[in-house]
Amino acid sequence: MREDMETRRRDLTPDLFGALKIDETEGERLAGPPVGFWKDSWLRLKQNRGALISLGVILLLFVMAFVLGPLLSQYGPFAQDLTRRYQGPSAEFWFGTDEFGRDMWSRVWAGTRVSLYIAFLAAFLDIAVGVTYGAVSGFLGGRVDDVMQRIIEVLVGIPSLVVAILAMVVFEPGIITISIAIGLTGWVYMARIVRGRMLQLKEQEFALASRSLGASNFRLVWKHLIPNSLGPIIINLMFTIPSAIFAEAFLSFIGLGIQVPEASLGSLINEGAGEIKFHPYLLWIPSAVFCLIMICFNLLGDGLRDAFDPKMRK
């Protein structure tokens, strides 16, 4: 055995060994092209059929509410004609008419447009106030953070709908007023999320490197820390929009929101609730649109959460 091993060793001469030629392009082909955070998130989102279908439905509802809906009807949302009151869905009136003979097709899409306006205005306030407040609180820390968080705890202890109702009682109802009333306390959850991200990111290596290179606090927050927090911000925003739509519908349903003859999904549902026994289509159609918006935004929010943070996927 030893003699055989000795013979094999003698057969291994240096000329049998050499440097292996490495093809760099072959390594890149095996590794695949580099994928950034946003592209990688989009690839994961495309694998979620529920989120993609929800995104498509949301885009369709936007197109119907802002573009096609008003164009496909010859009757405006406020045109009254008592001779055609309470007509059921037909070829002329696709969603029927109400007690004043107004075309429900036009009114449903006008109400959807108003509800989306209010939701996105409230979401804008959520981002503008919540992100700024949370970034300042988390970045400065210390006593400033303690004081700012005690203020948030007080606001969280007050039911948001109670604050919105009080605001609607004091001020004149309208799109801007409802948006402000909904956004008065809605921003606190965004502020908490951004604060947590600031506390997590401000001590990491890239933040310390930016600070060592002379970056100001403002630049460090808005050019480095906030962009690295966009994932949680977008996810929270997707859940804020349906919450704002629900709050607007609730206020309109109890008569404190959009006033007649203006229309929103909440006011249309309120009007249809009184006619459910004899004319149920006045309730079911706006309710179906309202539920569709709520479900799609929540499914899209779940899909974005899984796409931005795969560890959260169950």
N, C-alpha and C positions, 0 to 999 in steps of 0.2 A: 504494500500500500504506500509506504513512504517512498519507495523507489519510483512508483508511478507519479507521485506528486512532484518529486524532484525533476523528473523528466518533463512534466508539463510546465514547470516554472522556467526550465531552460529554454523551452520552445517559445515563451513569451518574450520576444525581443522588443526593444524600444521602437523599432520602425512599425510595429503593429498599432501603436497608439498615436493619435493626432487630435488636433482641435476640431471639434464638430462645427460645421458651418451653420450659422443661425440665420434664418430668414425672418426679418422683423415683420414683414407683411403677413407672414403666416401666423405669427403670434397675435397680431391685431385681428386677423380673421377669426381666430379661435376665441379671443376675448370679446369680440363684438365692439361696435362703436360706443363711445362714451355717452352715457345718458344722464342728463341733468335731473334735478329734483322735480321740476314741473313736468317734464316729459315723462319721467318715471311714474309720477302720480297720474298723469293722463292715461298711460298704458294700463295701470291698475284700475282706473275708473272705467275704462272701456270693457273690462271683464265683468263689471257689475251691470247686468242687463236691466235690473230694476231702476238703478240710478240713471242709465242712459235713456230708458223709456220715459222716466219722469222728466228728465231734461228736455226731451222732445215735446212732451205734453205742455210743459211750462212755456216753451218757445211758441208753440201753437196757440196757447191761450193769450200770450202777449200779442201775437199777430192779429188774432181775432178781436181783441179788445181795442187795439190802437189803430189797426189798418182795415182789415177785411170786414169786421162786424158792421161798422157804420156804412160801408159801401154796399153791402149786400141787401140792405133794406131801403125801401123808398120812403119809409116813415121815420121821423125823428123820435128820440126818446121822450119828448115832451109834447108831441102833437096829440091833441085830444079830439075824439069824435065819438059822442055818446051813441051814435047809431051802430057802432061796431063793438060795443062793450061786451066783455065776457065771451069772446069767441075763442073756441078751443084751437089747439095747434092744427094748422092747415097749410095748404100750398101757398096761400097768400100771407098768412101770419104763422111763421114756423114755430114760434113759442106761444102763440095765442095773444090775447089782449086782456087788459085789466078792467077795472070797474069804470074807468074814464075812457076806454077805447084806445089806450096807448099801446103801441106795439111792444110786446115783451121781449122780442129779439133785440131791438135797439136798447131797451132799458137794461136787460141783463148784461150786455157788453159794456154799456155805459157804467153800470154799477161795478163791473169787474175792473174797469179802468180806474175808477175812483178808489176802490179798495187797494189796488196795486200802487197807485200814487201814494196813498197814506202809508202803506207798508214800507215802501222804499224811502219815503221821507223820514219815517221813524227809524229805519235802519241806518240812514245817513247820520242822524243825530246820535245813534248808538255808537257808530264808528268815531265820529268827530269828538264826542265827549268821553266815551268809554276808553278808547285807545289812548287819548291824551292823558286822562286822569290816571289810568293804570300804569302808563309808561313813566310818568313823573313819580308816582308813589313807589313803584318797584325799583326805579333807578336810584333815587335819592336815599331810600331806606331810612333807617333810624327813627328819630322822633317824628319827622315829617310823615313817614309811612304809617306810623302808629296813629297819628291824628287823622290822616286821610282814610284809613281803614275803619276807624270808629264812626266816621260820617257815613261810610257805606253800610256799616252794620245797622245804623239807625234807619237808613232808607230801605234796607232789605226787610226790616221788621214791619214796615208799612205796606199793606197789600197794594199792588200796583193799580188794580182796577178801582180801588177806593180813591186813590190820588187822581186817576183819570176822570172819575165821576165828579169829584169836587172841582177839577179844572173846567169840565164841560158845563157845570152849573154856574160858575163864575163868569166864564167868557162865552162869547157868541159862538155857536157851533159852526164849524167849517173845516176844510181840509187841513189848513195849517194848524188850527187850534187842536184838532183831534191828533195830528201827528205829534205836536208838542206834548199834549196830555199823555199820550202813550209813551213818549220818549223820556218823560220826567224821571222815571225810576228804572226804565228798561236798560239803561246803559251800565248799571252797576255790575251785572254779570260779565259783560265784556271787560270792564275795568279789572275785575278780579282775575280773569284769564290772562290779560296782558301783564298785570303785575306779577303773576306767577312766572310767566315767561321771562320777564326782565330779571327777576331774582335768579333764575336758572342760567341765563345767558351772559349776564354782565361780568361774571367771574371766569368765563371760559377763555381759552387761549387766543382766539381770534379777536375778542374784545380787548384783552390785555395788550395784544400786539398793536391794535389800532390806537389804543391810548398811548402806548410808548412811542408811536410815530408822530404824536402831536395832535391827534384828532380831538376836537372839542367835544364836550358832553352832548351838545345838540347834534353834531354830526354822528357821533357814536350811536345815539339812540335812533335817529331817523334814517341813517344810511346803513346801519349794521344790525341793530337789535330788532327794530320793527320789521324789516324785510324777512328776518329769520323767524318771525312770529306770525307770518301771513297765513300759514296753514290753520292754526287754531282760530285765528280771527275770521277767516272765510267760513270755517265750519260753524262757528257760533252765529255768524251772520245768516247762514241758511236756516237756522232754527229761529232766529229773531224775526224774520219776515213772516212766517206763518203765525207766530205769536202776535205780531202786530195786526195781521189780518183778522185773527180771532177777536182781539180786543176791540177793533173797529166794528166788527159785526155785532159784538155784544152791546157796545154803546148805542149803535143804530137800532138794535133790536128793542132796547128799553126806551128808545125815543130821545136819547141824548146825543146822537151822532148826526149823520147827514139828514137834513130836513127835506120834506117834500117841497116842490116836485123833483128835487135832485134825487139821484139814486145811488145806492151802494149795495153790495151784496147783503149786508145786514138789514138795511131798510127794506129791500125787496123780500127778504125772508120774513120780516116783521109784517109786511102787508099781506104776504101769502098765508101766514099762519091763521089769519082771521077768515080766510076763504077755503081752508083745507077741506071742509065738509062738502062744498058744492063745486069748487073749482080748484082741485088739488094741484093742477099744473103750475099755478101761481107760486106754490111753495116748493114743489119738487125740483123744478128746473134751476132756480137760483141756488137751492141747497146742493144740488148735484155739482154745480160749478164751484161752489165754495168748498165742498168736500174734496173735489179733485185737486184744487190748488193746495189745500192743506196736506193731503197725502203725498203729492208729488214733491213738494218742498221738503217734507220730512224724509222721504226716501232718498232724495238727492243729498240732503245733509248727511244721512247715514253713509251713502256711497263716498262722499268727499272725506268723511272721517276715516273710512277704511283706506282710501287712496293716499291720504297725507300721512297717516300713521298706521301702518300695517299691524303693529303690535296690538292695536285696539280691536282688530277683527276677531270675531268669535268663531 
